[in-house]
Amino acid sequence: MLPVKATVERLPGLDEGFIKPLPAMEPEQFEQWAALLKQRTGMRLPDNRMSFLVTNLGMRMRELGIVDFQAYYDYVTSGREGVVEWGHLVHHLTVHETRFLRHESVLALILQHCLPANPADCPTEPLGIDVWSVGCSTGEEPYSVAMAIDDRMRQLDAPYFLGMMASDISRAALATGRVGTYSHEKVRDIGPRWLKHYFTETDTGRFQVSETLRKRVCFNHLNILQVGDAPIGKMDIILCLNLLIYFDREQRIQIANTLAGHLQPGGMLILGVGELLNWEHPHMKRFPYANTLAFQHQ
Ligand SMILES: C[S@@+](CC[C@H](N)C(=O)[O-])C[C@H]1O[C@@H](n2cnc3c(N)ncnc32)[C@H](O)[C@@H]1O
């Protein structure tokens, strides 16, 4: 835990009472923060996102009692404490919007084209299925896919192994996913059959993902720009949804190329619709399916 008081006392720009509103952000300061965000996460911050930046930096600065954007920038960019602080800040600066069953057409594609449809299609050995949800946020996406796969395989009464890797740059989002307890509002799109089978209602009226499902999903901290360093095997399905929108085209292509390199032959890369136009890769072929942007490894 960050020793907030001790750290803050050393910082220039500290206002002991810190009730004062934060000063306006100068355009040069915006540029400086936008460059840092781009360098460390790949995310673009267009000029019209100044208020987003000010609001979200401000929330964290108020927690720390810092009233000066430059002092906070210097803090975040220096020393070990800065590294720890960046880990907190990145959660405030990234968008975590997600929900269960958000991508129905993606689930339909997986069920129709990546899984056996009837018992005669099932291999004699248990089927191994490796899936990676890139930018998984608070876990709703990987749990949705895991439920869809499990439901199909149980209906077929076919043994299978599911390895679901779920990665994100935000440790706070990953922690929520690992706990796997969601509000009533969050699970409202899940039908009663799945809700009964995959969740338990807690004493406080929240919904806990079943132990069996949670054990299948492995949450990992990973910056998509640093995938090259990570020991990741070959996947059957990679989902990268609502993440590339935050990157420029060059980085989108670089990320898609990297992800393509982590697919088995025949594996499927599924991106958000419209998130990467005219992408070409020697081993990837567009897989046409309604309301999806999918590519199959040849
Ligand atoms: C809008 S959410 C998408 C969640 C989910 N894929 C969906 O479609 O519902 C985007 C997620 O990408 C994560 N993210 C942003 N930049 C990232 C990066 N450089 N590496 C890994 N994850 C990143 C954010 O923390 C956030 O949780």
The ligand as a Gaussian input file, in Angstrom:
#p B3LYP/6-31G(d) Opt

LIG

0 1
 C      -13.740000      -1.339000     -23.154000
 S      -12.911000      -2.629000     -22.293000
 C      -13.384000      -4.023000     -23.291000
 C      -13.819000      -5.188000     -22.464000
 C      -14.315000      -6.404000     -23.249000
 N      -13.318000      -6.868000     -24.184000
 C      -15.607000      -6.115000     -23.956000
 O      -15.615000      -5.974000     -25.181000
 O      -16.637000      -6.034000     -23.295000
 C      -11.195000      -2.367000     -22.784000
 C      -10.226000      -3.020000     -21.835000
 O       -8.935000      -2.965000     -22.434000
 C       -7.971000      -2.731000     -21.422000
 N       -6.731000      -2.161000     -22.001000
 C       -6.500000      -0.894000     -22.430000
 N       -5.242000      -0.756000     -22.876000
 C       -4.657000      -1.965000     -22.743000
 C       -3.365000      -2.472000     -23.031000
 N       -2.392000      -1.695000     -23.547000
 N       -3.112000      -3.785000     -22.765000
 C       -4.088000      -4.575000     -22.235000
 N       -5.320000      -4.159000     -21.939000
 C       -5.618000      -2.868000     -22.185000
 C       -8.673000      -1.787000     -20.458000
 O       -8.094000      -1.821000     -19.161000
 C      -10.110000      -2.304000     -20.505000
 O      -10.375000      -3.179000     -19.435000

